[in-house]
Each structure stands twice: as structure tokens, then as C-alpha cells.
Amino acid sequence: MFLVEGYKSVTEFINSGYQVDTVYHTPTIVPKMLNLSRNINFQEISMKDIEKISTLKTPQDVIGLVKIPKWPQLNYNSLKNRFSLVLDNVQDPGNMGTIIRTADWFGIADIICSEDTVDVYNPKVVQATMGSLARVNVHYTSLAQVLPQINLPVFGAMLDGENIYNTGFGTEGLLVMGNEGNGISPDIERLISTKITIPRAGEAESLNVAIATAILCSEIKRNSLK
């Protein structure tokens, strides 16, 4: 199981396909909680107990205990005619959570992660998604084995790539984002069909991976609206 903190985020999971086992709440939240679902174990506890359970510096008054689902095997055909994200060894929980939230905003349903990418159920990841994890499918697998089998264009974010504003993304593909410090690993780089980059106008050495993902997703979406 994993923790979800905050009324809004807990509500997102209650209204999703996830199974919420228990909701811990303070007395002040009772009226709202009772309207959500009768099939969940609601436990009223004190704010002091919430503070002991919470992973946040400023705890909220609702914490949900949610079951980790057993995801079905990734269906390659379901990835056709749309874009999906691929994360290669992304390590920072905040970045991971922001990427999931970004994917939700741009209508990206699937994120395919390398096995060494940070755990999506890490409390910091869950918190950073702000409930978007309830709507985005996150898969962990061997990228080197799986990417060649998907049979879609593979775009990789790299410093020496083609200007994204001159790139024809088409209507389907995979967007690969690499590790915060080392970028895309050599084994995965060999599988990329088109290297792309966000043109730099200033002096910064690199972009945060979550920010870069948002810019790239925006450009892919803009292309699809032409």
C-alpha cells in the first residue's frame, strides 16, 4: 500500500480505479468524507496522530491508505496513434511527480519507466502528482528490451538534437527523457530514431528534466493541433 495526503488527492483516488483501503481524518473533515464512499474504512484520529503518520512538514487533515495495483502487461497496440513518455533512470521524486502531473495535463495516458527509475509510490512522488497519479498509467520494464518491440518513432531529449521547433512529431511516438545528471543512457540512446533539443538562448548548462518534459509535451501537443 501507499500513502496519499490531502483531501483533494484522496478524493482523486477514491474516484479512480484504485482501491482505497482506509482514510484517516480529523473530526473537522467528517461531513465531506461521509459523502465520498461507504465502501471505505474511515478512521477519525487526532491531528497529533496525523502529524505522526504524515511525511509532510505541514500535514493535512486527511491521509488515505491505497492499495498498489497489479498492472496488466503493457499493451503495445494501445500506444499507437498517440504519444507516451519514457523515463530512463529519473531519480528525483519531485521531478517524477511533476512529470506525471504534466502528462495528465497534456492527456498522456502512459509513462514507461526503466527499472531503476524512482518508485512511483514514493510518498514524495505521490504528493507531487497532486492526484494525477490516479489517471496516468506508470509501467516499469527493461527499456532496452521493450522499446524495439513497440514499433513507434522514438524521440530522445538530448543537447545535440534537432531543434524541437523544426521537428515534425507526427501523431504518434515515444518521448524519452533521461537521468537528471547523465541524460539518456547509451543503451537507450541507440534506440532513438530522432534526437531533439530545446534551443538554448541563455547561458544555463541544462534544463530541469520535469521542466524540459513540460516544454516538449507542449510542443508535441501544438503540432497535433495544426
C-alpha positions in Angstrom: 0.0 0.0 0.0 1.0 3.7 -0.3 0.0 6.9 1.4 -2.0 9.7 -0.3 -2.2 13.0 1.7 -4.7 15.8 1.4 -8.5 15.9 0.8 -8.2 16.7 -3.0 -5.7 14.0 -3.7 -7.5 11.3 -1.6 -10.7 12.2 -3.5 -9.0 11.7 -6.8 -8.0 8.2 -5.9 -11.5 7.4 -4.5 -12.9 8.4 -7.8 -10.4 6.3 -9.8 -9.8 2.7 -10.4 -7.5 2.4 -7.4 -8.8 0.7 -4.3 -8.7 3.0 -1.2 -8.5 0.8 1.9 -8.6 3.3 4.8 -9.0 7.1 5.2 -7.6 8.7 8.3 -9.1 12.1 9.1 -9.5 14.7 11.8 -13.0 15.4 13.2 -13.3 18.6 11.2 -13.4 16.7 7.9 -16.2 14.3 8.7 -19.1 15.9 6.7 -17.0 15.9 3.5 -15.6 12.4 4.0 -19.0 10.8 4.5 -20.2 12.0 1.1 -17.4 10.2 -0.8 -17.9 6.5 -0.3 -19.5 4.0 2.0 -17.1 1.2 1.0 -14.0 2.7 2.7 -12.8 2.2 6.2 -13.0 5.8 7.7 -11.0 6.3 10.9 -11.3 9.5 12.8 -8.0 10.4 14.6 -6.4 13.4 16.2 -4.2 16.0 14.4 -1.4 14.8 16.6 -1.7 11.3 15.2 -1.9 12.7 11.7 1.3 14.5 12.3 3.0 11.2 13.4 1.8 9.5 10.2 2.4 12.3 7.7 5.5 12.6 5.6 4.9 16.4 5.1 6.3 19.2 7.1 2.8 20.8 7.2 0.5 17.8 7.5 -3.0 18.0 6.0 -6.1 16.6 7.8 -6.8 13.6 5.5 -4.5 10.7 4.8 -5.5 7.8 2.5 -4.1 4.3 2.5 -4.3 3.0 -1.0 -3.6 -0.5 -2.4 -0.8 -0.7 -5.0 -2.5 -2.2 -8.1 -1.1 -5.2 -10.1 -0.8 -3.6 -13.5 -1.5 -5.7 -16.6 1.3 -6.3 -19.1 1.9 -3.3 -21.2 -0.2 -3.5 -24.4 1.9 -2.2 -27.2 -1.0 -1.7 -29.6 -2.7 0.6 -27.1 0.2 3.1 -27.5 -0.5 3.6 -31.3 -1.8 6.9 -32.6 -0.7 8.9 -29.6 2.3 9.9 -27.6 3.7 8.2 -24.5 6.5 9.2 -22.2 9.6 7.0 -21.5 11.7 7.8 -18.4 15.3 6.5 -18.3 16.6 6.4 -14.7 14.9 9.6 -13.5 15.7 9.7 -9.8 14.3 12.7 -8.1 10.8 12.1 -6.6 9.8 15.7 -7.2 10.7 15.5 -10.8 8.9 12.2 -11.2 5.7 13.6 -9.6 5.8 16.7 -11.7 6.2 14.7 -14.9 3.2 12.6 -14.0 1.2 15.8 -13.4 2.4 17.2 -16.7 1.4 14.0 -18.5 -2.1 14.3 -17.1 -2.4 17.9 -18.2 -1.4 17.1 -21.8 -3.5 13.9 -22.0 -0.7 11.4 -22.0 -2.0 8.2 -20.5 1.1 6.1 -20.2 4.6 6.6 -18.8 7.1 3.7 -19.4 9.9 3.7 -16.9 13.3 1.9 -16.7 13.5 -0.4 -13.7 16.0 2.0 -12.0 13.6 5.0 -12.1 12.4 6.2 -8.8 9.4 4.3 -7.3 6.1 5.9 -8.3 4.6 5.1 -4.9 7.3 7.0 -3.0 5.4 9.5 -0.8 7.2 12.5 -2.3 6.3 11.3 -5.8 2.6 10.8 -4.9 2.4 14.2 -3.3 4.0 16.0 -6.2 1.5 14.4 -8.7 -1.4 16.3 -6.9 -3.8 13.4 -7.6 -2.7 13.0 -11.3 -1.3 9.5 -10.5 -4.9 8.4 -10.3 -5.3 9.0 -14.0 -1.9 8.1 -15.5 -0.6 4.5 -16.0 3.0 4.1 -14.9 4.8 0.9 -16.1 8.3 -0.4 -15.1 10.2 -2.5 -17.5 13.5 -3.1 -19.3 13.6 -0.3 -21.8 16.3 -1.9 -23.9 14.0 -5.0 -24.5 10.7 -3.3 -24.8 11.3 -0.2 -26.9 12.3 -2.1 -30.1 9.1 -4.1 -29.8 6.7 -1.1 -29.6 7.5 -0.1 -33.3 6.9 3.6 -32.9 9.1 6.6 -33.6 11.4 7.2 -30.6 12.2 10.9 -29.8 15.0 11.5 -27.3 15.7 14.7 -25.5 19.4 15.4 -25.9 21.7 18.5 -26.0 22.9 17.7 -29.6 19.5 17.0 -31.0 17.3 18.7 -33.7 15.6 22.0 -32.8 12.1 20.9 -31.5 10.5 23.9 -33.3 11.7 22.5 -36.6 10.7 18.9 -35.8 7.8 17.1 -37.3 6.5 15.0 -34.5 3.6 13.4 -36.3 0.7 11.9 -34.4 2.3 9.1 -32.5 5.6 8.2 -30.8 7.6 7.8 -27.6 9.4 10.7 -25.9 12.4 9.6 -23.9 13.7 11.7 -21.0 16.9 10.8 -19.3 18.6 10.9 -15.9 18.9 14.4 -14.3 22.8 14.3 -14.3 23.7 11.8 -17.0 21.0 12.1 -19.6 19.8 9.1 -21.7 21.9 6.0 -21.2 24.0 4.7 -24.1 21.9 1.5 -24.4 18.7 3.5 -24.9 20.3 6.3 -27.0 21.0 3.7 -29.7 17.2 3.0 -29.9 16.3 6.7 -30.6 15.2 7.5 -34.1 15.2 11.3 -33.7 17.3 13.3 -31.3 15.6 16.5 -30.3 16.6 19.5 -28.2 15.0 22.7 -26.7 17.1 25.5 -28.3 19.1 27.5 -25.7 19.1 31.3 -25.7 20.8 31.9 -22.4 23.8 30.5 -20.5 22.3 27.8 -18.4 24.0 24.5 -18.8 20.9 22.4 -18.8 17.1 22.3 -18.0 15.4 20.5 -15.2 14.1 17.3 -16.6 10.5 18.0 -15.4 10.6 21.5 -17.0 12.0 20.1 -20.2 9.3 17.4 -20.3 6.6 20.1 -20.0 8.1 22.1 -22.8 8.4 19.1 -25.1 4.9 17.9 -24.3 3.5 21.3 -25.1 5.3 21.4 -28.5 4.1 17.9 -29.4 0.5 18.9 -28.5 0.8 22.1 -30.5 1.9 20.0 -33.5 -1.1 17.8 -33.2 -3.4 20.8 -33.2 -2.2 22.1 -36.6 
